[in-house]
Amino acid sequence: MTVRRIGFGAKRLGGRGVVDLGRPGDAAQVKGLLRRAVELGVNHIDTAAFYPTFAHLEQPRDFTGLNWANDAIRQALAPYPNDLVIATKVGPTESGLARPDQLRGLVEDNLRQLGLDCLDLVYLRQTGLETVAEHFGVLAELREAGMIRHLGLSNVRAEHLSQAQEIAPVVAVQNRYGVDFGRVNDAMLTACGEQGIAFVPFFALTGTGREVGGLTHSDPVQTIARDRGATPAQIRIAWTLARGPHVLAIPGTGDPAHLIENLAAATVHLSPAELATLNALPSID
């Protein structure tokens, strides 16, 4: 599947301070933001059935269930454009990592919430597994059954990628990664590039803020942004894309203005000197 290099992450759709969740009109604002993203050329949306419950956000009116991000995407965009790729994740539940026998139900939840007969891309989001073989094997069976087109991995180590590839093709990997955060995954990014696998970092903007959100502050990033008349977020996204043609960005926001700014990062091309400065920043892993 071919997608534009800057997509949209659905986790921040209900970011505090942008949408006052639960009030009339909030659902319309969320749906309007999604439609605007597609109008601006976004054809890759990253979501999950467990968004945004784990971010401790309330449910906007007009959406069903606490895990409302998928519901919002369906209401806003279905019937979907032919070129739109929706990637989702399964694994986490409120009680911990799902057992292998629970994964089919989680995939079915995503199908129902998104209003799809087949999911474009499903990541296994693992936590604490020595081997992903049993979990990934279930997803591979669901792929063979026609419920999933492509498979990915999230929050994994090199050995997890090897284990999964023995079972079925892996088209994308999602790990934490940013200018000054998660650079322990440099080797994973390189390995994905060598094997033709998309690398789709999360926390690329929030860094150590992780689930809390907000832009990570770094003096060199701020300086380069000021010199270029760009936003710090645009510099971080531009650096992400500069890491290789196989690297995709999925910045999320609930703010229409930030959406436009984030997508404009595609026009920011950092100089070799600027890249060297940012590459040299110490990383918190």
DOMILO-523900 format. One record per residue (C-alpha): residue number from 1; residue in three letters; x, y, z. Coordinates in pm, 1 decimal, m for minus. Layout:
BEGIN
+-----+-----+----------+----------+----------+
:   n : res :       xx :       yy :       zz :
+-----+-----+----------+----------+----------+
: NUM : ALA :        X :        Y :        Z :
...
+-----+-----+----------+----------+----------+
END
This chain:
BEGIN
+-----+-----+----------+----------+----------+
:   n : res :       xx :       yy :       zz :
+-----+-----+----------+----------+----------+
:   1 : MET :      0.0 :      0.0 :      0.0 :
:   2 : THR :    128.6 :    344.8 :    m90.0 :
:   3 : VAL :     63.1 :    629.1 :    153.1 :
:   4 : ARG :    179.9 :    986.8 :    193.9 :
:   5 : ARG :    463.4 :   1014.4 :    440.6 :
:   6 : ILE :    274.0 :   1227.2 :    691.2 :
:   7 : GLY :    m40.3 :   1061.7 :    816.3 :
:   8 : PHE :   m262.4 :   1120.5 :   1116.5 :
:   9 : GLY :   m256.2 :    957.0 :   1458.9 :
:  10 : ALA :   m601.4 :    932.8 :   1614.4 :
:  11 : LYS :   m493.1 :    915.4 :   1977.6 :
:  12 : ARG :   m491.3 :   1295.2 :   2024.5 :
:  13 : LEU :   m831.3 :   1357.1 :   1870.0 :
:  14 : GLY :   m974.1 :   1453.8 :   2206.8 :
:  15 : GLY :   m676.5 :   1642.0 :   2342.8 :
:  16 : ARG :   m755.8 :   1845.7 :   2651.2 :
:  17 : GLY :   m774.5 :   2217.9 :   2594.7 :
:  18 : VAL :   m894.9 :   2173.6 :   2236.5 :
:  19 : VAL :  m1214.8 :   1972.6 :   2265.8 :
:  20 : ASP :  m1418.2 :   2008.7 :   2585.8 :
:  21 : LEU :  m1526.7 :   1648.8 :   2587.8 :
:  22 : GLY :  m1889.4 :   1569.7 :   2660.3 :
:  23 : ARG :  m2038.6 :   1902.4 :   2548.1 :
:  24 : PRO :  m2274.5 :   1933.2 :   2251.9 :
:  25 : GLY :  m2076.6 :   2004.8 :   1935.4 :
:  26 : ASP :  m1761.6 :   1822.6 :   2044.0 :
:  27 : ALA :  m1835.4 :   1518.8 :   1828.7 :
:  28 : ALA :  m1891.0 :   1745.6 :   1529.6 :
:  29 : GLN :  m1554.1 :   1910.9 :   1590.9 :
:  30 : VAL :  m1376.3 :   1574.5 :   1606.8 :
:  31 : LYS :  m1543.0 :   1452.0 :   1288.7 :
:  32 : GLY :  m1470.6 :   1781.4 :   1116.2 :
:  33 : LEU :  m1102.1 :   1749.5 :   1199.3 :
:  34 : LEU :  m1086.4 :   1400.9 :   1047.6 :
:  35 : ARG :  m1261.2 :   1515.2 :    731.4 :
:  36 : ARG :  m1027.9 :   1811.9 :    705.2 :
:  37 : ALA :   m726.3 :   1581.7 :    733.5 :
:  38 : VAL :   m846.6 :   1376.1 :    437.1 :
:  39 : GLU :   m927.6 :   1692.8 :    240.5 :
:  40 : LEU :   m567.3 :   1802.5 :    295.5 :
:  41 : GLY :   m437.3 :   1478.6 :    147.7 :
:  42 : VAL :   m392.7 :   1247.8 :    446.7 :
:  43 : ASN :   m443.5 :    888.5 :    334.6 :
:  44 : HIS :   m297.1 :    704.3 :    634.3 :
:  45 : ILE :   m477.8 :    709.8 :    969.2 :
:  46 : ASP :   m338.9 :    526.5 :   1269.4 :
:  47 : THR :   m588.8 :    423.6 :   1536.1 :
:  48 : ALA :   m680.6 :    152.8 :   1788.0 :
:  49 : ALA :   m993.2 :     33.3 :   1962.8 :
:  50 : PHE :   m828.5 :    113.6 :   2296.3 :
:  51 : TYR :   m790.3 :    484.3 :   2204.7 :
:  52 : PRO :   m834.2 :    700.6 :   2402.0 :
:  53 : THR :   m944.8 :    511.2 :   2712.3 :
:  54 : PHE :   m583.7 :    461.0 :   2817.4 :
:  55 : ALA :   m525.6 :    835.9 :   2790.5 :
:  56 : HIS :   m800.7 :    881.3 :   3053.8 :
:  57 : LEU :  m1017.7 :   1096.0 :   2831.9 :
:  58 : GLU :  m1393.9 :   1119.2 :   2854.9 :
:  59 : GLN :  m1630.3 :   1022.2 :   2575.9 :
:  60 : PRO :  m1772.0 :   1296.5 :   2350.6 :
:  61 : ARG :  m2144.3 :   1282.0 :   2296.6 :
:  62 : ASP :  m2270.8 :   1105.0 :   1983.2 :
:  63 : PHE :  m2001.3 :    835.9 :   1995.5 :
:  64 : THR :  m2073.7 :    487.6 :   2124.9 :
:  65 : GLY :  m1865.6 :    323.3 :   2393.5 :
:  66 : LEU :  m1569.7 :    451.8 :   2590.4 :
:  67 : ASN :  m1324.5 :    354.4 :   2316.6 :
:  68 : TRP :  m1459.7 :    608.5 :   2070.6 :
:  69 : ALA :  m1176.6 :    692.2 :   1828.9 :
:  70 : ASN :  m1271.4 :    418.1 :   1581.1 :
:  71 : ASP :  m1635.5 :    516.7 :   1605.8 :
:  72 : ALA :  m1540.9 :    875.5 :   1525.2 :
:  73 : ILE :  m1341.4 :    768.1 :   1219.6 :
:  74 : ARG :  m1634.1 :    563.3 :   1086.6 :
:  75 : GLN :  m1887.7 :    839.9 :   1141.3 :
:  76 : ALA :  m1662.6 :   1101.2 :    984.5 :
:  77 : LEU :  m1522.6 :    916.6 :    684.5 :
:  78 : ALA :  m1730.5 :    612.9 :    586.3 :
:  79 : PRO :  m1778.2 :    525.3 :    308.4 :
:  80 : TYR :  m1401.7 :    554.6 :    296.3 :
:  81 : PRO :  m1196.2 :    696.4 :      6.7 :
:  82 : ASN :  m1040.5 :    419.2 :   m200.7 :
:  83 : ASP :   m685.5 :    528.8 :   m122.4 :
:  84 : LEU :   m733.0 :    567.3 :    253.6 :
:  85 : VAL :   m530.1 :    321.5 :    463.9 :
:  86 : ILE :   m650.6 :    272.2 :    822.0 :
:  87 : ALA :   m399.9 :    102.6 :   1050.5 :
:  88 : THR :   m506.1 :    m26.8 :   1389.1 :
:  89 : LYS :   m348.5 :   m213.0 :   1680.0 :
:  90 : VAL :   m452.3 :   m500.5 :   1902.5 :
:  91 : GLY :   m299.2 :   m641.7 :   2218.1 :
:  92 : PRO :   m355.2 :   m406.8 :   2512.0 :
:  93 : THR :   m667.8 :   m443.9 :   2721.5 :
:  94 : GLU :   m769.6 :   m277.9 :   3045.8 :
:  95 : SER :   m651.1 :   m588.0 :   3232.1 :
:  96 : GLY :   m317.6 :   m623.0 :   3050.0 :
:  97 : LEU :   m196.3 :   m786.7 :   2731.2 :
:  98 : ALA :   m458.8 :   m997.6 :   2558.0 :
:  99 : ARG :   m415.8 :  m1373.0 :   2544.1 :
: 100 : PRO :   m379.1 :  m1522.0 :   2195.7 :
: 101 : ASP :   m732.9 :  m1658.5 :   2212.5 :
: 102 : GLN :   m866.5 :  m1305.5 :   2275.0 :
: 103 : LEU :   m712.7 :  m1149.4 :   1966.0 :
: 104 : ARG :   m986.3 :  m1255.0 :   1723.9 :
: 105 : GLY :  m1242.6 :  m1073.8 :   1936.9 :
: 106 : LEU :  m1029.5 :   m759.3 :   1939.1 :
: 107 : VAL :   m995.4 :   m771.1 :   1560.2 :
: 108 : GLU :  m1371.8 :   m817.2 :   1529.7 :
: 109 : ASP :  m1421.7 :   m514.7 :   1757.7 :
: 110 : ASN :  m1210.2 :   m302.4 :   1523.1 :
: 111 : LEU :  m1397.3 :   m428.9 :   1217.1 :
: 112 : ARG :  m1731.3 :   m345.4 :   1373.8 :
: 113 : GLN :  m1629.6 :     m4.9 :   1507.9 :
: 114 : LEU :  m1469.2 :    102.0 :   1180.4 :
: 115 : GLY :  m1746.4 :    m45.7 :    966.1 :
: 116 : LEU :  m1507.2 :   m256.4 :    757.7 :
: 117 : ASP :  m1508.9 :   m610.3 :    624.4 :
: 118 : CYS :  m1128.4 :   m626.2 :    621.1 :
: 119 : LEU :   m868.5 :   m422.8 :    812.1 :
: 120 : ASP :   m590.8 :   m271.9 :    599.8 :
: 121 : LEU :   m314.7 :   m310.5 :    858.4 :
: 122 : VAL :   m316.7 :   m457.7 :   1208.3 :
: 123 : TYR :    m21.9 :   m418.9 :   1443.0 :
: 124 : LEU :     39.8 :   m658.3 :   1727.8 :
: 125 : ARG :    117.2 :   m421.4 :   2013.5 :
: 126 : GLN :    315.9 :   m637.1 :   2253.3 :
: 127 : THR :    421.9 :   m581.9 :   2611.5 :
: 128 : GLY :    654.8 :   m811.1 :   2805.9 :
: 129 : LEU :    659.9 :  m1107.9 :   2568.7 :
: 130 : GLU :    975.6 :  m1309.2 :   2516.0 :
: 131 : THR :    830.0 :  m1437.9 :   2191.3 :
: 132 : VAL :    547.7 :  m1296.0 :   1981.5 :
: 133 : ALA :    506.6 :  m1616.9 :   1782.2 :
: 134 : GLU :    181.0 :  m1739.1 :   1937.1 :
: 135 : HIS :     10.4 :  m1398.3 :   1928.7 :
: 136 : PHE :    135.9 :  m1312.6 :   1581.0 :
: 137 : GLY :     38.0 :  m1657.2 :   1459.0 :
: 138 : VAL :   m324.5 :  m1586.5 :   1548.8 :
: 139 : LEU :   m316.8 :  m1264.1 :   1349.7 :
: 140 : ALA :   m157.8 :  m1448.3 :   1058.4 :
: 141 : GLU :   m449.5 :  m1693.5 :   1065.0 :
: 142 : LEU :   m696.3 :  m1402.8 :   1059.4 :
: 143 : ARG :   m505.7 :  m1260.1 :    764.0 :
: 144 : GLU :   m545.0 :  m1591.6 :    582.0 :
: 145 : ALA :   m915.2 :  m1583.3 :    667.3 :
: 146 : GLY :   m951.0 :  m1246.0 :    493.7 :
: 147 : MET :  m1011.3 :  m1032.5 :    803.1 :
: 148 : ILE :   m675.4 :   m850.7 :    772.9 :
: 149 : ARG :   m475.0 :   m746.3 :    465.7 :
: 150 : HIS :   m135.4 :   m674.0 :    620.5 :
: 151 : LEU :     39.6 :   m726.6 :    954.6 :
: 152 : GLY :    270.5 :   m511.0 :   1162.3 :
: 153 : LEU :    445.1 :   m506.7 :   1499.3 :
: 154 : SER :    452.5 :   m241.0 :   1769.4 :
: 155 : ASN :    677.7 :   m190.8 :   2073.2 :
: 156 : VAL :    911.5 :   m471.6 :   1972.5 :
: 157 : ARG :   1274.8 :   m577.3 :   1977.1 :
: 158 : ALA :   1481.4 :   m718.8 :   1691.0 :
: 159 : GLU :   1415.2 :  m1077.7 :   1795.3 :
: 160 : HIS :   1039.6 :  m1015.0 :   1786.0 :
: 161 : LEU :   1066.2 :   m903.2 :   1424.2 :
: 162 : SER :   1257.0 :  m1219.9 :   1334.0 :
: 163 : GLN :   1005.4 :  m1439.5 :   1517.4 :
: 164 : ALA :    712.6 :  m1280.2 :   1334.2 :
: 165 : GLN :    876.6 :  m1295.8 :    992.6 :
: 166 : GLU :    905.9 :  m1671.9 :   1025.0 :
: 167 : ILE :    525.8 :  m1681.8 :   1038.0 :
: 168 : ALA :    404.3 :  m1412.0 :    797.9 :
: 169 : PRO :    528.3 :  m1093.6 :    624.4 :
: 170 : VAL :    565.9 :   m783.2 :    839.7 :
: 171 : VAL :    499.2 :   m461.1 :    648.4 :
: 172 : ALA :    543.1 :   m203.5 :    927.0 :
: 173 : VAL :    697.3 :   m157.5 :   1271.9 :
: 174 : GLN :    590.4 :    101.4 :   1529.3 :
: 175 : ASN :    835.2 :    182.6 :   1809.6 :
: 176 : ARG :    901.2 :    490.1 :   2022.5 :
: 177 : TYR :   1136.0 :    725.3 :   1840.8 :
: 178 : GLY :   1212.1 :   1093.9 :   1816.8 :
: 179 : VAL :   1487.5 :   1351.2 :   1792.4 :
: 180 : ASP :   1593.9 :   1307.8 :   2154.8 :
: 181 : PHE :   1389.0 :   1009.4 :   2262.5 :
: 182 : GLY :   1398.9 :    636.7 :   2191.3 :
: 183 : ARG :   1716.7 :    642.0 :   1984.8 :
: 184 : VAL :   1778.1 :    292.3 :   2115.6 :
: 185 : ASN :   1560.2 :    208.4 :   1815.4 :
: 186 : ASP :   1811.4 :    343.5 :   1562.8 :
: 187 : ALA :   1908.4 :    m15.9 :   1481.3 :
: 188 : MET :   1544.5 :   m117.5 :   1432.8 :
: 189 : LEU :   1487.6 :    176.1 :   1198.3 :
: 190 : THR :   1791.7 :     73.6 :    994.2 :
: 191 : ALA :   1689.0 :   m292.9 :    984.1 :
: 192 : CYS :   1342.0 :   m199.0 :    861.3 :
: 193 : GLY :   1490.4 :     12.6 :    583.9 :
: 194 : GLU :   1715.1 :   m271.3 :    471.4 :
: 195 : GLN :   1419.4 :   m509.2 :    457.0 :
: 196 : GLY :   1166.2 :   m279.6 :    290.5 :
: 197 : ILE :    955.0 :   m246.9 :    605.4 :
: 198 : ALA :    789.9 :     82.6 :    696.3 :
: 199 : PHE :    906.7 :    231.4 :   1026.5 :
: 200 : VAL :    630.3 :    436.0 :   1190.1 :
: 201 : PRO :    751.1 :    599.2 :   1514.0 :
: 202 : PHE :    522.7 :    695.6 :   1800.0 :
: 203 : PHE :    596.9 :    962.3 :   2062.8 :
: 204 : ALA :    797.8 :   1141.1 :   1791.3 :
: 205 : LEU :    668.1 :   1474.8 :   1920.8 :
: 206 : THR :    582.0 :   1408.5 :   2284.2 :
: 207 : GLY :    906.1 :   1224.0 :   2364.0 :
: 208 : THR :    940.9 :   1177.8 :   2738.4 :
: 209 : GLY :    591.4 :   1323.3 :   2779.4 :
: 210 : ARG :    459.8 :   1001.0 :   2624.4 :
: 211 : GLU :     89.3 :    956.8 :   2697.0 :
: 212 : VAL :     58.9 :   1295.0 :   2868.1 :
: 213 : GLY :    115.4 :   1468.0 :   2536.6 :
: 214 : GLY :    256.5 :   1810.5 :   2470.2 :
: 215 : LEU :    561.4 :   1897.1 :   2265.7 :
: 216 : THR :    900.9 :   1807.2 :   2408.7 :
: 217 : HIS :   1119.4 :   2116.2 :   2447.7 :
: 218 : SER :   1479.5 :   2110.3 :   2330.0 :
: 219 : ASP :   1694.9 :   2419.4 :   2279.6 :
: 220 : PRO :   1849.2 :   2308.1 :   1946.9 :
: 221 : VAL :   1504.1 :   2223.6 :   1809.2 :
: 222 : GLN :   1371.4 :   2560.2 :   1923.2 :
: 223 : THR :   1670.0 :   2741.4 :   1771.5 :
: 224 : ILE :   1638.1 :   2572.2 :   1432.2 :
: 225 : ALA :   1263.8 :   2635.4 :   1431.6 :
: 226 : ARG :   1313.1 :   3003.4 :   1509.6 :
: 227 : ASP :   1581.2 :   3044.6 :   1242.7 :
: 228 : ARG :   1358.9 :   2881.6 :    981.4 :
: 229 : GLY :   1033.3 :   3046.2 :   1082.3 :
: 230 : ALA :    890.3 :   2701.7 :   1150.5 :
: 231 : THR :    728.9 :   2540.2 :   1452.3 :
: 232 : PRO :    926.2 :   2302.9 :   1676.4 :
: 233 : ALA :    678.7 :   2028.1 :   1581.5 :
: 234 : GLN :    756.3 :   2083.4 :   1213.6 :
: 235 : ILE :   1129.6 :   2049.5 :   1282.4 :
: 236 : ARG :   1072.5 :   1724.6 :   1471.5 :
: 237 : ILE :    855.7 :   1582.9 :   1193.3 :
: 238 : ALA :   1105.5 :   1692.9 :    927.0 :
: 239 : TRP :   1386.6 :   1519.7 :   1119.1 :
: 240 : THR :   1174.3 :   1204.2 :   1142.9 :
: 241 : LEU :   1118.9 :   1195.0 :    767.2 :
: 242 : ALA :   1488.6 :   1260.1 :    704.2 :
: 243 : ARG :   1577.9 :    933.1 :    876.5 :
: 244 : GLY :   1494.3 :    737.9 :    561.8 :
: 245 : PRO :   1239.6 :    706.5 :    280.2 :
: 246 : HIS :   1077.2 :    414.2 :    462.6 :
: 247 : VAL :   1000.0 :    627.1 :    770.6 :
: 248 : LEU :    644.7 :    759.6 :    809.8 :
: 249 : ALA :    511.9 :   1021.6 :   1051.6 :
: 250 : ILE :    174.9 :   1000.6 :   1225.6 :
: 251 : PRO :    144.6 :   1320.4 :   1432.7 :
: 252 : GLY :   m185.0 :   1350.6 :   1612.0 :
: 253 : THR :   m376.4 :   1656.2 :   1727.2 :
: 254 : GLY :   m722.0 :   1778.7 :   1813.8 :
: 255 : ASP :   m643.3 :   2127.9 :   1685.5 :
: 256 : PRO :   m721.3 :   2213.5 :   1318.8 :
: 257 : ALA :   m442.3 :   2472.7 :   1312.6 :
: 258 : HIS :   m187.7 :   2221.2 :   1437.9 :
: 259 : LEU :   m310.0 :   1973.6 :   1175.8 :
: 260 : ILE :   m223.7 :   2219.2 :    897.6 :
: 261 : GLU :    112.9 :   2300.9 :   1056.2 :
: 262 : ASN :    203.6 :   1934.5 :   1095.2 :
: 263 : LEU :    124.4 :   1850.7 :    733.7 :
: 264 : ALA :    328.0 :   2150.5 :    616.6 :
: 265 : ALA :    635.2 :   1986.3 :    771.9 :
: 266 : ALA :    662.7 :   1789.6 :    447.6 :
: 267 : THR :    804.2 :   2105.7 :    287.4 :
: 268 : VAL :   1074.5 :   2151.5 :    553.6 :
: 269 : HIS :   1405.8 :   2005.5 :    438.4 :
: 270 : LEU :   1677.9 :   2025.3 :    700.7 :
: 271 : SER :   2035.1 :   2104.1 :    601.6 :
: 272 : PRO :   2320.6 :   1859.5 :    669.3 :
: 273 : ALA :   2440.0 :   2087.5 :    950.4 :
: 274 : GLU :   2095.7 :   2101.5 :   1109.2 :
: 275 : LEU :   2058.6 :   1724.4 :   1084.5 :
: 276 : ALA :   2401.3 :   1675.7 :   1242.7 :
: 277 : THR :   2301.1 :   1900.9 :   1532.9 :
: 278 : LEU :   1978.2 :   1712.7 :   1592.1 :
: 279 : ASN :   2138.6 :   1369.4 :   1545.0 :
: 280 : ALA :   2390.4 :   1454.3 :   1816.6 :
: 281 : LEU :   2129.5 :   1533.3 :   2082.7 :
: 282 : PRO :   2140.0 :   1296.4 :   2381.5 :
: 283 : SER :   1850.8 :   1055.3 :   2384.4 :
: 284 : ILE :   1634.6 :    938.1 :   2671.1 :
: 285 : ASP :   1532.4 :    581.7 :   2594.8 :
+-----+-----+----------+----------+----------+
END
